[in-house]
Amino acid sequence: MAASAAADDIADQLAFTSLPPDTQFRPFHLRQYGWFWLLEELLMAVPAIHSVFMPRPSDVLLASFPKCGTTWLKALAFATLNRAEHPPLLKYLEMAFGQPMGDSGADGVFAALPSPRVLATHLPCSLLPRRMTAEESGCRIVYICRDPKDAFVSSWFFAKKGAAAIARTLARADEDTDMQQQPPPPYTFEQWRSQEIRMRRAEGGQGPCWSPWLRHCIQGGVRAVLRWHMRQRPAVAPRAGLLGDEQEAAGEGALPPVRGDAPGPVSNVKKLAEFMGCAFSAEEEAAGVVQAIVELCSFRSLKNMEVNKSGSQGPAAHESFFRKGVVGDWSNHMTPTMAERLDKIVEDALQGSGFSF
Ligand code: A3P
């Protein structure tokens, strides 16, 4: 079945046509569901995940808004759980389940994986089945946050590079023939900025895929950690962790920042291991296993792996997930006024939460 026909079929089945469509971000076909603007192809995964995916209490779910360091976290978590093995780029739940006709065998693939499984998602936590997020029965969720200004700049570069390939693959034969030949979306930084700022306000309105970012972040990470903090859950049995920029404000037991250029990664990976239930032994620490994992998963190491130079994750080339990998690159692309404006939006949205970036 042609991609467009299959998509129409699914759209009819799931009554997507009743959801508000986006008109501004072609060639992406986005619809708004539960606040979030999602690619129709990925939106199809949501009912499939709800109906067939069976989480295990031992599962570790790595959740994030795109461009916040997911690839790095995936590598660290997988390498930690599997110690000496090489970190592959793990499949996202929604990509596996977002196939025409629902589960498309994805559940069988996941069911065959031995525990503990490391899974990844960009889906906002509010769109995941309750059996995954409920504290008593769900899996451990690690939500990674990043300075929004750096994530913003990163997403702009990705839109110009990686997203173009995705756009070409998803382009529908019946209406986007020209798109398949075209270069990346012709956004200027200014155009991107105005769209991004609007979507980051979490006020609704149309926005790029996965937006609004603030709502994603607040639901996915900050709230989980704050709720956990308020209930004073013991650090030994957390169900939600956060890798972000503010350990203190994020609450008891929250994970401290993991940054490529800071001395933090070793202690952060130790916390991550504890959180995932596979703490490093004293012997392992003495043997330098933690440092080895940090080194294995460093930007340079991952970027230079053959699989990341030539492989692809669906339509997106692995290499498009490795750009600069530094903190503060926003200052090379944003004026101080733009940065202040974005900071203010974020600050306002988080007011009273006790969390800040
Ligand atoms: P930049 O574009 O700022 O370089 P995601 O994996 O969520 O898509 O995020 C991609 C961002 O993480 C990119 O940021 C990428 O370069 C950076 N990144 C990928 N691997 C990394 C690593 N091992 N260490 C530090 N940053 C990394």
Boltz pocket constraint, residues with backbone or C-beta under 6 A from the ligand:
constraints:
  - pocket:
      binder: B
      contacts: [[A, 64], [A, 65], [A, 66], [A, 67], [A, 68], [A, 69], [A, 70], [A, 71], [A, 72], [A, 150], [A, 153], [A, 154], [A, 155], [A, 157], [A, 260], [A, 297], [A, 298], [A, 299], [A, 300], [A, 302], [A, 321], [A, 322], [A, 323], [A, 324], [A, 325], [A, 326], [A, 329]]
      max_distance: 6.0
